[in-house]
Amino acid sequence: MRLSDLQNKEIVNVVDGKNIGNIIDVKINEENGEIKALIIEPSKSMFSFFNKGGDTEIKWDNITKIGEDVILVKIVL
């Protein structure tokens, strides 16, 4: 799977069903090449207390499923 494939998917929080935002980048472990986190440009209503006007980071461990059209994450707010 390519980064561009991930960027085309919606990111939805399974806790509340809300759309979180769009992937704009990824954080990679330099030692082994594994993805550590997705960098999200949040939707206007999400994560206002997480980010102070910047991007949001979702750790790879919070991803529960990557589907054909959506990435499901579990983030308790």
C-alpha positions in Angstrom: 0.0 0.0 0.0 1.2 3.5 -0.8 0.9 6.7 1.1 -1.3 8.0 -1.7 -3.7 5.1 -1.1 -4.0 6.0 2.6 -4.5 9.7 1.8 -7.6 8.9 -0.2 -9.4 7.2 2.7 -11.6 8.9 5.3 -10.5 8.6 8.9 -13.4 7.8 11.3 -13.2 7.4 15.1 -15.1 4.2 16.1 -15.8 5.7 19.5 -18.2 8.4 18.3 -18.4 7.8 14.5 -17.0 11.3 13.6 -14.8 12.0 10.6 -11.4 13.1 12.0 -9.7 14.6 9.0 -7.3 13.9 6.1 -3.9 12.3 6.2 -1.3 14.7 5.1 1.9 12.8 6.2 3.2 9.9 8.1 5.8 9.5 10.9 8.3 6.7 10.2 10.6 4.8 12.6 14.0 5.5 11.0 15.5 2.3 12.4 13.1 -0.2 10.9 10.9 1.7 8.5 7.6 1.0 10.3 4.9 3.7 10.3 4.7 5.2 13.8 1.8 7.6 13.3 -0.4 9.3 10.8 -0.3 13.1 10.6 -3.8 14.4 10.2 -5.1 17.8 9.0 -8.1 17.8 11.3 -11.6 18.8 10.3 -12.6 22.2 11.6 -14.7 20.7 14.5 -12.4 17.9 15.7 -9.5 18.0 18.1 -9.7 21.6 19.0 -8.2 20.8 22.4 -5.6 18.4 21.0 -4.0 20.8 18.6 -3.5 24.5 19.0 -4.1 25.3 15.3 -1.7 22.6 14.1 -1.9 19.1 12.8 -2.9 16.1 14.8 -0.9 12.9 15.2 -2.7 9.5 15.4 -0.4 6.7 16.6 -0.4 3.5 14.5 -1.5 1.5 17.6 -4.8 3.5 17.6 -5.8 2.2 14.1 -8.3 -0.6 14.4 -8.9 -1.3 10.7 -7.9 -0.1 7.3 -10.7 -0.7 4.8 -11.2 -0.1 1.2 -12.7 3.4 1.7 -12.1 4.2 5.4 -9.5 4.0 8.2 -11.1 3.2 11.6 -9.3 4.6 14.6 -10.1 4.3 18.3 -9.5 7.6 20.1 -11.3 8.2 23.4 -11.8 12.0 23.8 
